[in-house]
């Protein structure tokens, strides 16, 4: 088998990263943000290529029918996947902090936001930077123990060097203090690239040198959170690192199923136990769903680990609880391009577009993306010049035949309203919301 060598662009990428940080200190220009995007795409390509290479080597390990070799390969792979899950959780936490109510999983819109990265990684009360450094250091040391050849081990040890070049400053503070949101995501992708490269080095070593002289024990631990160890006897992460991210930062909504994204390094989700004061909490689809009481104004979430009959307290999180905001009504119609559009009113609309209306919907715009059920609504027409008024009521959220006939009578300058919109909220309560105002052109 040919010797595996990291791509020659590695040093170039490291240098570009340093240059971008220096540019960022001066100004966050569009060129700098574009530079982060280019590096991010390069890193994703590298990670995908390394994953395919690792898959090939794992198949070669399995083909040797060496139980010990296969066990070490599986343990290293599982530990790597746990580390990657932690990095992915942090990427989503940065995007959620930056985009706030506009957050969508896997997307980052507020790329230039300067508060998200330090807010997630360096917060004085719940910063994740130190936990990330300790987890990466432990992962690195554990992987190096699986490389038999000293020369290969020395080469691999050049990865994940998490030291600060500034005296008196931690690696996490030097790394994450001044990055925009897109830079923080790129940095986490860079760390993920180094993580998978480390796993590739381990498998390359196993195939070429076997396990002779390899330290295959679980006697090395890194202490974190006082006396908790971060790696257990199976090579997996132990209890200490817990990341909890609500759908809106530090805010839950009363009477509504708030989904919490929870990552706990090394603890399977089914071993986590939740308790909430001021609401209910359940496991659902691999997520934690928490529903504050309607009259609650604050809620405390307790998370324990239940393992081998023992209960270990992990952490507590405190949230503000707000009433679910009133939804905004909008009209959906099919445009000339056959695309469905949302019309919120306030600007003129063509009668032809209004004639292609599908129905009336309602959802919260300032808060969680919750759709309400439209129970009924009324359309009102005021003719320009004569002031003649006519109204037609509809049950449900679809326009009736009588309402389409009403729309057909509209002329430019007429006013048209969707009013008396009655909706049912997720908690079952019924309310009337603001109308949609239109002027016909």
C-alpha positions in Angstrom: 0.0 0.0 0.0 1.3 3.4 -0.9 2.2 5.7 1.9 -0.5 8.2 2.8 0.6 11.9 2.7 -1.5 14.9 3.6 -2.3 17.1 0.6 0.4 19.7 0.0 -2.1 22.6 0.4 -2.2 22.0 4.2 0.5 24.6 4.9 -1.1 27.0 2.5 -4.5 26.7 4.2 -2.8 27.4 7.6 -1.1 30.5 6.2 -4.3 31.7 4.7 -6.1 31.3 8.0 -3.5 33.5 9.7 -3.8 36.1 7.0 -7.5 36.2 7.2 -7.4 36.7 11.0 -5.0 39.7 10.4 -7.3 41.2 7.8 -10.3 40.7 10.1 -8.6 42.8 12.8 -8.6 45.7 10.3 -12.1 45.4 8.8 -14.7 42.8 7.9 -14.9 43.5 4.2 -16.8 41.4 1.7 -13.5 40.1 0.4 -12.6 38.7 3.9 -16.0 37.0 4.2 -15.6 35.6 0.7 -12.1 34.3 1.8 -13.7 32.4 4.6 -16.3 30.9 2.2 -13.5 29.8 -0.1 -11.5 28.2 2.7 -14.7 26.6 4.0 -15.5 24.9 0.7 -11.9 23.7 0.4 -12.1 22.2 3.9 -15.4 20.4 3.1 -13.8 18.9 -0.1 -10.8 17.7 2.0 -13.0 16.2 4.7 -15.1 14.3 2.2 -12.0 13.0 0.4 -10.4 11.9 3.7 -13.7 10.2 4.8 -13.6 8.1 1.6 -10.0 7.2 2.2 -10.7 6.1 5.8 -13.6 4.0 4.6 -11.2 2.2 2.2 -8.7 1.6 5.0 -11.4 0.3 7.4 -12.5 -2.2 4.8 -8.9 -3.3 4.5 -8.7 -3.7 8.3 -11.9 -5.8 8.3 -10.5 -8.0 5.5 -7.6 -9.1 7.8 -10.0 -10.8 10.2 -7.8 -9.6 13.2 -10.3 -9.1 16.0 -8.0 -6.9 18.0 -7.2 -4.7 15.0 -10.9 -4.4 14.1 -11.8 -3.5 17.7 -9.2 -0.7 17.8 -10.4 0.5 14.4 -14.0 0.6 15.6 -13.1 2.3 18.9 -11.0 5.0 17.1 -13.8 5.6 14.5 -16.5 5.9 17.3 -14.4 8.3 19.2 -13.8 10.4 16.1 -17.6 10.5 15.3 -18.2 11.7 18.8 -15.7 14.5 18.4 -17.3 15.4 15.1 -20.7 15.5 16.6 -19.4 18.0 19.2 -18.0 20.2 16.4 -21.2 20.0 14.5 -23.2 21.0 17.6 -21.0 24.1 18.0 -21.4 25.1 14.4 -25.2 25.0 14.8 -24.9 26.9 18.1 -23.0 29.7 16.4 -25.5 29.9 13.5 -28.4 29.9 16.0 -26.8 32.7 18.1 -26.1 34.8 14.9 -29.4 34.3 13.1 -31.6 34.3 16.2 -35.3 33.9 15.1 -34.2 33.5 11.4 -32.2 30.4 12.3 -32.6 27.4 10.1 -30.6 24.2 10.7 -27.6 23.9 8.4 -27.7 27.5 7.3 -26.0 30.7 8.3 -27.4 34.1 7.2 -25.7 36.6 9.5 -22.3 35.7 8.4 -20.6 38.9 9.5 -22.0 38.8 13.1 -19.2 39.5 15.6 -21.0 38.4 18.7 -22.0 34.8 17.9 -18.5 33.2 18.1 -17.3 34.7 21.4 -20.9 34.4 22.7 -20.9 30.6 22.2 -17.2 29.8 22.8 -16.1 32.4 25.4 -19.2 33.2 27.5 -18.2 33.7 31.1 -21.2 31.5 32.2 -21.5 28.9 29.6 -18.6 29.2 27.1 -17.8 26.0 25.1 -14.2 26.9 24.1 -12.5 25.3 27.1 -14.5 22.1 26.9 -13.7 21.9 23.2 -10.0 22.3 23.8 -9.9 19.6 26.5 -12.0 17.2 24.3 -9.7 17.8 21.3 -6.5 17.3 23.4 -7.9 14.1 24.9 -8.9 12.9 21.4 -5.4 13.7 20.0 -3.6 12.0 22.9 -5.8 8.9 22.6 -5.2 8.7 18.8 -1.4 9.1 19.1 -1.4 6.1 21.5 -2.6 3.9 18.6 0.3 4.8 16.2 3.1 2.3 16.7 5.9 3.9 14.6 7.6 6.8 16.4 8.2 8.7 13.1 4.6 8.4 12.1 3.5 9.4 15.7 5.8 12.5 15.6 4.3 13.5 12.2 0.7 13.0 13.5 1.4 14.9 16.7 1.8 18.1 14.5 -2.0 18.1 14.2 -4.3 19.7 16.8 -1.6 21.7 18.5 -3.9 23.8 20.6 -1.4 26.2 22.2 -1.7 30.0 22.3 1.1 32.1 21.0 0.1 34.9 23.3 1.5 34.7 26.8 -1.2 34.5 29.4 -4.0 33.9 26.9 -5.7 30.5 26.4 -5.9 28.9 23.0 -9.7 29.3 22.9 -9.6 33.0 23.6 -6.8 33.6 21.1 -8.7 31.6 18.5 -12.3 32.7 18.9 -12.2 36.3 20.2 -12.4 38.2 16.9 -14.0 35.8 14.4 -17.2 36.7 12.6 -19.8 33.9 12.6 -18.7 32.6 9.2 -15.1 32.5 10.5 -16.1 30.6 13.6 -17.9 28.0 11.4 -14.8 27.8 9.2 -12.5 27.3 12.2 -14.6 24.4 13.4 -14.5 22.9 10.0 -10.7 23.3 10.1 -10.6 21.4 13.4 -12.8 18.7 12.0 -10.5 18.4 9.0 -7.6 17.8 11.5 -9.7 15.3 13.4 -10.4 13.1 10.4 -6.8 13.5 9.2 -5.7 12.1 12.6 -8.0 9.1 12.2 -6.6 8.5 8.7 -3.1 8.5 10.2 -4.2 5.9 12.8 -5.6 3.6 10.2 -2.5 4.0 8.0 -0.3 3.1 10.9 -2.5 0.0 11.8 -2.3 -1.3 8.2 1.5 -0.8 7.9 2.7 -1.5 11.4 -0.1 -3.3 13.2 -0.5 -2.9 16.9 2.9 -4.0 18.2 4.0 -1.6 20.9 0.7 0.3 20.8 -0.7 1.5 24.1 -4.1 0.0 23.9 -5.3 0.8 27.4 -7.6 3.3 28.9 -5.4 4.5 31.7 -4.9 8.1 30.4 -7.6 10.6 31.4 -8.0 14.4 31.2 -9.7 16.0 34.1 -12.4 18.5 33.5 -15.1 20.0 35.7 -13.3 19.2 38.9 -12.8 15.4 39.1 -14.7 14.1 36.1 -12.7 12.3 33.5 -13.4 12.9 29.8 -12.6 9.4 28.4 -14.0 6.1 29.9 -12.7 2.6 29.8 -14.2 2.0 26.3 -12.4 4.9 24.8 -15.5 7.0 24.6 -16.1 10.4 26.1 -17.3 10.4 29.7 -20.0 12.7 31.2 -18.5 16.2 31.4 -19.3 18.1 28.2 -23.0 19.0 27.7 -24.2 21.4 25.1 -27.9 22.5 25.2 -29.3 25.0 22.6 -32.9 26.1 22.6 -34.6 27.2 19.4 -34.4 30.8 20.6 -31.4 31.9 22.7 -32.3 31.6 26.5 -36.0 31.9 25.7 -38.8 29.4 25.8 -42.4 30.0 24.8 -45.3 29.2 27.1 -47.7 26.5 26.0 -45.5 25.5 23.0 -43.3 22.5 22.3 -39.8 24.0 22.3 -37.2 21.7 20.7 -33.8 21.6 22.5 -30.7 20.5 20.6 -28.7 18.6 23.2 -25.2 17.1 22.8 -23.5 15.3 25.6 -20.1 13.9 24.7 -19.9 10.2 25.3 -23.4 9.8 26.8 -26.1 8.2 24.6 -29.2 10.3 24.4 -31.3 7.6 26.0 -29.2 7.7 29.1 -30.0 11.4 29.7 -32.8 12.2 32.1 -34.6 15.6 32.1 -36.7 17.3 34.7 -38.3 20.8 34.3 -39.7 23.1 37.0 -42.6 25.1 35.5 -43.3 22.8 32.6 -43.1 19.3 31.1 -40.2 17.7 29.2 -40.2 14.6 27.1 -37.9 12.6 24.7 -39.2 12.7 21.1 -37.4 11.7 17.9 -33.9 12.0 19.4 -34.6 15.5 20.8 -35.7 17.0 24.1 -39.1 18.7 23.8 -39.9 21.1 26.6 -43.3 22.8 27.1 -43.5 25.5 29.8 -46.8 26.1 31.6 -49.1 28.8 30.1 -48.6 31.0 33.1 -44.8 30.4 33.5 -42.4 33.2 33.3 -39.2 31.2 34.0 -38.2 27.6 33.8 -35.2 25.6 35.1 -34.1 22.4 33.3 -32.2 19.7 35.1 -30.2 17.1 33.2 -28.9 13.9 34.8 -27.1 10.9 33.4 -28.6 7.5 34.4 -26.0 4.8 33.7 -25.6 1.3 35.2 -28.3 2.2 37.8 -26.4 5.3 39.0 -27.6 8.8 38.6 -25.1 11.6 38.0 -26.1 15.2 37.9 -24.7 17.0 34.8 -26.0 20.5 34.7 -28.9 23.0 35.1 -30.1 25.5 32.6 -32.4 28.5 33.3 -34.6 30.0 30.7 -36.9 33.0 30.4 -40.5 32.1 29.3 -42.5 34.4 27.0 -46.0 34.1 25.7 -46.1 32.9 22.1 -46.4 36.0 19.9 -49.5 36.6 17.9 -49.3 35.3 14.4 -49.4 37.4 11.2 -51.9 36.5 8.5 -50.9 36.3 4.9 -52.5 35.3 1.6 -50.9 32.6 -0.6 -51.3 32.9 -4.4 -49.8 31.2 -7.5 -48.0 33.7 -9.7 -47.6 33.7 -13.4 -44.4 31.7 -13.0 -46.4 28.9 -11.3 -44.6 29.7 -8.0 -46.5 30.1 -4.7 -46.0 33.5 -3.2 -46.8 34.8 0.3 -48.6 38.2 0.3 -48.8 40.1 3.7 -50.6 43.2 2.4 -49.7 46.9 2.6 -48.5 47.1 -1.0 -50.6 47.1 -4.2 -51.5 43.8 -5.8 -52.7 42.9 -9.2 -56.3 41.6 -9.5 -54.9 38.7 -11.7 -52.7 37.6 -8.8 -55.5 37.9 -6.3 -57.7 35.8 -8.6 -55.1 33.0 -8.2 -55.3 33.1 -4.4 -55.0 29.7 -2.7 -55.9 30.5 0.8 -55.1 32.4 4.1 -52.3 31.2 6.4 -51.0 32.5 9.7 -47.6 32.1 11.4 -45.4 33.8 13.9 -42.7 36.0 12.3 -41.0 37.3 15.4 -40.2 34.1 17.3 -40.4 30.3 16.6 -41.7 29.3 13.2 -45.1 28.2 14.3 -48.0 27.9 11.9 -51.5 28.5 13.3 -54.6 26.9 12.0 -56.9 29.4 10.3 -60.4 28.6 11.4 -62.3 31.2 9.4 -62.0 34.6 7.8 -63.9 37.3 5.9 -63.2 39.2 2.7 -64.4 42.8 2.4 -64.5 44.9 -0.8 -64.8 48.7 -0.9 -65.4 50.0 -4.4 -63.4 53.1 -5.4 -65.7 56.2 -6.0 -69.0 54.8 -4.9 -67.9 53.5 -1.5 -70.0 50.4 -1.9 -69.2 47.7 0.6 -69.6 44.0 0.3 -68.3 41.1 2.5 -68.2 37.4 2.3 -67.3 34.9 5.1 -65.5 31.6 4.7 -65.0 28.7 7.0 -61.5 27.2 7.0 -58.5 28.8 5.3 -59.7 28.4 1.6 -61.5 30.9 -0.4 -65.1 30.1 -1.3 -66.6 30.4 -4.8 -68.5 33.5 -3.6 -65.2 35.1 -2.6 -63.6 34.4 -6.0 -66.7 36.0 -7.6 -66.1 39.0 -5.3 -62.5 39.2 -6.5 -63.6 39.1 -10.1 -65.6 42.3 -9.5 -62.5 44.3 -8.4 -61.2 47.2 -10.4 -58.0 49.3 -10.0 -58.2 51.6 -7.0 -60.6 49.4 -5.1 -59.7 48.3 -1.6 -59.9 44.7 -0.5 -59.4 43.2 3.0 -59.0 39.8 4.5 -60.4 40.5 8.0 -61.9 38.8 11.0 -59.2 36.1 10.8 -59.8 33.6 13.5 -56.9 31.2 14.3 -56.3 28.2 16.6 -52.9 28.3 18.4 -50.8 25.2 19.2 -52.1 25.1 22.8 -55.7 25.0 21.5 -56.7 28.6 22.3 -58.7 30.6 19.7 -58.0 34.2 18.9 -58.7 36.8 16.2 -55.6 38.5 14.6 -54.9 41.6 12.5 -56.3 41.8 8.9 -54.6 41.9 5.5 -55.1 45.3 3.8 -54.8 45.5 0.0 -55.1 48.0 -2.8 -55.9 46.7 -6.3 -53.9 47.8 -9.3 
